[in-house]
Amino acid sequence: MEINIILAGVGGQGILTIAAVIDMAALQSGLTVRQAEVHGMSQRGGAVQSHLRIADREIYSDLIAEGTANLILSVEPLEALRYLPFLAAEGRMVTSTDPFINMAGYPTMEAILVELHRTGQPVLVNAAELAREAGSVRTSNMIMLGAAAPFTGLAPEALEAAIGRLFQAKGADIVEMNIRAFRRGKLLSQQQATAI
Amino acid sequence: MNKQLLLGAEAIALGALDAGISGVYAYPGTPSTEITEYIQKQRGSGTHAVRSAWSTNEKTACEAALGMSYAGKRSLVCMKHVGLNVAADAFINSAITGVNGGLVIAVADDPSMHSSQNEQDSRVYGKFAMVPLLEPSSQQDLYLATREAFDLSESLKLPVLLRITTRLAHSRSGVKESAARPENELHSIYAPERFVLMPHNARRQYQHLLDLQPELERRSETSWLNRLVPGTGPLGVLAFGIAFNYVMEVRRQHGLDFPVLQIGQYPLPRKKIEALFSQCDSVLVAEEGYPVYEELLRGFFGGRNIRGRLDGALPRTGELNADSLSRALGLAKKEVLTVPDIVVNRPPELCKGCGHRDLYEALTTVMNLQEEHHVFSDIGCYTLGALPPFNAIHTCVDMGASITMAKGAADAGLRPAVAVIGDSTFTHSGMTGLLDAVNDRTPICVIISDNDTTAMTGGQNSAANGSRILAICRGLGVEENHIRTIVPLKSHLAENIAVLSEEIAYDGVSVVIAERECIESAARKKRNPAAKA
């Protein structure tokens, strides 16, 4: 197997937390991982992305080739579109619908949605709202991970175990809240799949 | 041992720790910073009591590491590619003196200039200094090669350059650790014939370095970092560093079988390269960086059987990827979705609430009243002041150049000549330029935006801040009543405009220190009070 995931967002939104969970789950599942990320200047509120590759054999390239991403997981709707050339023909788009506007010329949400729908069956997630329901807006990244979980090639149990390990130091309550968020996102993804 | 998920930069750090280093010397710079940070995090663990505080700049780092090597211990130096320009004097001459304890200089290049002002290729420096250079292509190989680099350094008595690029530095993968080697004992050597580089010694040492070159090439011929992936067909690929990864990705994805010679240790293994060229009709040279060796292999009159960055098979600039290699190998471009027109750029920006914002608000107010409003700036978060809405600065060239360029422009007659520099950049390379200005009594106004940290690279300790910066300026001879301190806050705007106006108008050297903690590091401290004091 080989799964290629583009994680997208704005510097400071914490896409590397999502990456860390997936990395850990993949490694614990005995798979090979390569995950390229952005450090430095772009982290200051600029567009950031991470190329995450999982396989059951050696992975050569740290970067995903165009047209070969099985999943774009974006925590910001406009950023989701920035990486469309990477998406494979059968690849899936999972994105938050909460815009992060820190520049001029940000398009309308309607225009963004039109473009998102060019990807077939995008999973659209009102992440902040669901995160608040799960207990804190800070869990929105775990909502997003949950929504994308069915397309990662990883068992949900492995992802939940990784969430547990990642948030362990912050106490049982925080772990529980993040797992609740993960499950809420996963449920939404399943609901959208059956609705189609 | 289990695999750990490490950035390439961290794999170097772990390799160096397990190779028994006694010290790491570095100045932060993307994409090299995480090497030193990893070692600093391990410091408290008890197993590695490694000296690891940040150096003032790359030159002091390189020299201190050479001193540790002189004393018999192993040391690591880390920097970004442009840092090696700063350290070049120490680095080039350390190849002439040679080393005692193992000395490895890890340099992270930034092709595509993700966070840099150029994409210079440190392999040129390796050739220039005539030292062995290692360029592994995976995180695991980086770990192993870093360990071996120290052995290589001690066996040849030469410094070893370890080159990585952004993509490997900032990509994670599983790394398997092996048993750590203990540190070297202290064993300083009296060897003035090597280390006193007066001409009579330097000539002999340089000849020795030249005499060593065949041995360096022999090491490259047998190095596991220079490995052939056998194959068939008229085309061969010579893949340098992580270009190997992209070549192999395409080769597997398309079920191709061309031979690939990976180069991960320099100087070039002549015999292995000759073997590839004699097997193939043409060779694609793929280098992650400048076409340094493509140019050499083509020769002055241009080899007709060589393809690469110089004939347009690969792009002349920027980092490589599987897509550029696919095209170079003549594979049809895949039909893919395009980026919609509505996707506008999202450039980086100064954080909301950042003190640099308030400084620039005051400064642009003052400068907009001037006929000439040039502001010479420097390298750090405050460089983002070049972008809207501030458009406040007009130069950013190299560490420290704000002060000296302002000085030169003032010498030419420009009034006012204003410089903006951060605390860490000031101690890195700004202080000496300020001394030049004081000695010349040049009319410049130097604004030191002191946020108490090296912020752009993630908040490393600065070499000096607050009262020490004040003391440095006094010590360099700036007049007491023209060293002013302001607090860049909205509530101080009127006062700050007044101070800046006065000092910019002063016909001599003035310094305005805008002092307010970086909001990111303040937030970090709040989250984790035990972190960086």
Contacts between the chains, C-beta under 8 A, distances in Angstrom:
chain1	res1	chain2	res2	distance
A	10	B	346	6.6
A	11	B	348	6.6
A	23	B	5	5.3
A	23	B	172	6.3
A	24	B	5	7.2
A	27	B	3	6.6
A	27	B	5	5.8
A	27	B	174	5.9
A	32	B	173	7.5
A	32	B	174	6.8
A	33	B	5	6.6
A	33	B	172	6.9
A	33	B	173	6.1
A	33	B	174	6.4
A	34	B	171	5.9
A	34	B	172	7.1
A	34	B	173	4.8
A	35	B	5	7.9
A	35	B	171	6.2
A	35	B	172	4.5
A	35	B	173	7.4
A	36	B	167	6.0
A	36	B	170	6.2
A	36	B	171	4.0
A	36	B	172	7.9
A	37	B	170	5.5
A	37	B	171	7.1
A	37	B	172	7.4
A	38	B	114	7.2
A	38	B	170	7.0
A	39	B	30	5.8
A	39	B	31	6.3
A	39	B	33	7.5
A	39	B	34	7.4
A	39	B	115	7.6
A	39	B	170	5.3
A	39	B	458	7.4
A	40	B	30	3.5
A	40	B	31	6.8
A	40	B	114	6.1
A	40	B	115	3.3
A	40	B	456	7.2
A	40	B	457	7.3
A	41	B	30	7.2
A	41	B	114	7.3
A	41	B	115	4.5
A	41	B	348	5.2
A	41	B	384	7.9
A	41	B	456	6.6
A	42	B	114	7.1
A	42	B	115	7.6
A	42	B	348	5.4
A	43	B	348	7.3
A	44	B	348	4.1
A	44	B	349	6.1
A	44	B	350	6.9
A	44	B	351	6.5
A	44	B	381	6.8
A	44	B	384	6.6
A	44	B	456	7.8
A	45	B	346	7.6
A	45	B	348	5.6
A	45	B	349	4.5
A	45	B	351	7.1
A	46	B	346	5.6
A	46	B	347	5.8
A	46	B	348	3.6
A	46	B	349	7.4
A	47	B	345	7.6
A	47	B	346	4.4
A	51	B	171	7.9
A	59	B	173	7.6
A	60	B	244	7.7
A	60	B	245	4.4
A	60	B	246	7.4
A	60	B	248	4.2
A	60	B	249	4.4
A	60	B	252	7.1
A	61	B	245	4.7
A	61	B	246	5.4
A	61	B	248	7.8
A	61	B	249	4.0
A	61	B	321	7.3
A	61	B	322	5.2
A	62	B	167	5.2
A	62	B	168	6.7
A	62	B	171	3.9
A	62	B	173	7.9
A	62	B	242	7.4
A	62	B	245	6.7
A	63	B	167	6.7
A	63	B	246	7.6
A	63	B	321	4.9
A	63	B	322	6.7
A	65	B	249	6.8
A	65	B	250	7.9
A	65	B	253	7.2
A	65	B	321	7.1
A	65	B	322	4.0
A	65	B	323	5.6
A	65	B	326	7.4
A	66	B	323	5.1
A	66	B	334	6.2
A	66	B	336	4.9
A	67	B	334	4.3
A	67	B	335	7.4
A	67	B	336	4.2
A	68	B	253	8.0
A	78	B	342	7.8
A	78	B	343	6.4
A	78	B	344	7.8
A	78	B	346	7.7
A	79	B	346	7.5
A	81	B	339	6.6
A	81	B	340	5.4
A	81	B	342	7.4
A	81	B	343	5.0
A	82	B	339	6.2
A	82	B	343	5.3
A	84	B	336	7.7
A	84	B	337	4.0
A	84	B	338	6.7
A	84	B	339	5.8
A	84	B	340	7.2
A	85	B	336	4.6
A	85	B	337	5.8
A	85	B	338	6.4
A	85	B	339	6.4
A	86	B	336	7.6
A	87	B	336	7.4
A	87	B	337	5.8
A	102	B	346	7.1
A	102	B	349	6.4
A	103	B	344	6.6
A	103	B	345	7.2
A	103	B	346	5.4
A	103	B	347	7.0
A	103	B	349	7.9
A	104	B	344	7.6
A	105	B	344	4.3
A	106	B	344	6.9
A	107	B	342	4.0
A	107	B	343	7.9
A	107	B	344	7.3
A	111	B	342	5.2
A	112	B	342	7.0
A	115	B	340	4.4
A	115	B	342	6.7
A	118	B	337	6.9
A	119	B	337	7.3
